């Protein structure tokens, strides 16, 4: 039996999402490997008395990290940290909470 148009569309969407997630994890692996190698190379090249905690040591990781974060938001959406139903869960939590003593900060 052939899948219906709706099932085929859902399958195509799922495959596209899996491919995007796989691409993100490949990007993350490349980020980690390249930046670890760059930091090791920089450490090996330090002269006597030079400071390891210099901007040039971490600038590549910093700017690439910004790009990686944008990639993560593109793949997983902006709900990646709190979840899509975070607001509803928090509202329910506060509604279910018995009124004990209210501090002035609540």
N, C-alpha and C positions, 0 to 999 in steps of 0.2 A: 504494500500500500504506500502510495506516495504521500509525502507530507503536504498539508494544506499550505496555502499562501501565508497564512498567519504563523504557522509553525516554522516554515522556512525563513520568514523574516526574523523570528525570535532566534532561530539557530544562527543565522548570519550575524545578528547583533551580538550574540554570545561569543561567537568565534572572533569577532572584531575586538571585543572587550578582552578576551584571553590574550590575543596578539598584542594589544596595547600594554597589558600587565607584564607580559613576557619582555616586551621592549623596555619597559621601565626597569625591570630587574636586571636586564643586560646593561643598561645605562648605569645603574647603581653599582654593579660589579666592576665595570670599567672605571668608574669614579674612585672606588676604593683601591683597586689595584694600582692605577696610575698615580694617585696621590700618595699612597704608601711608598711606592718606588721613588717618587720625587722627594719625599721627606727623607728617605734613607740616603739618597744621593746628596742631598743638601747637608745632611749630618756628616757624611763621609768627607765632604769638601770643606768643612769648617776649619778655619785656622785657629791657632792657639789664642785663647782669649776672646774669640768671636762669640756673639750671643746667638743661641739657637732660636730664641723667641723673637725673631725678626719678621717683619711683614712679608718679606719676599719668600719666607719659608712656607707660609700658609695662604698667600694671595690666590694661587691657582685653585686650591681647595675651596676657598671662600666664594669666589665668583662662579666656579663650576657648581658649587653647592646651591647657589641661588637658582641656577638653571635647572638643577636636579629637583629642587623644591617646586619650581613651576611645572616641570614634567609630572611630578607626583600629583599636583592639583589637577592637571589636565587629565590624568588617567583615573584617579580615584575621586575627584571632585573636592570641593572645599569642606565636605562633611567628614573628611578622613579622620580628624582628631576627636570630634565630639559625637559623630554619628548623625544620621539624618533625623532621628526622632529624639535628639537630646533635649530640645526645648520642651516637648510634650512630657517627657519623663521627669524633668525638673519641676514643671508646673504641678504634675500629679504628686510628686514627692512633697512639695510645699503645701498642697491642698490637703494631703493625708496627714500631715504633721499636726499633732495636737497643740493647741495654743498653750504653751508653758509660760515661760517668762520671756517677754520680748525685750531684747536689748535695743538700744537706740541705733545700733548699726544694722539691724535686720530690716 
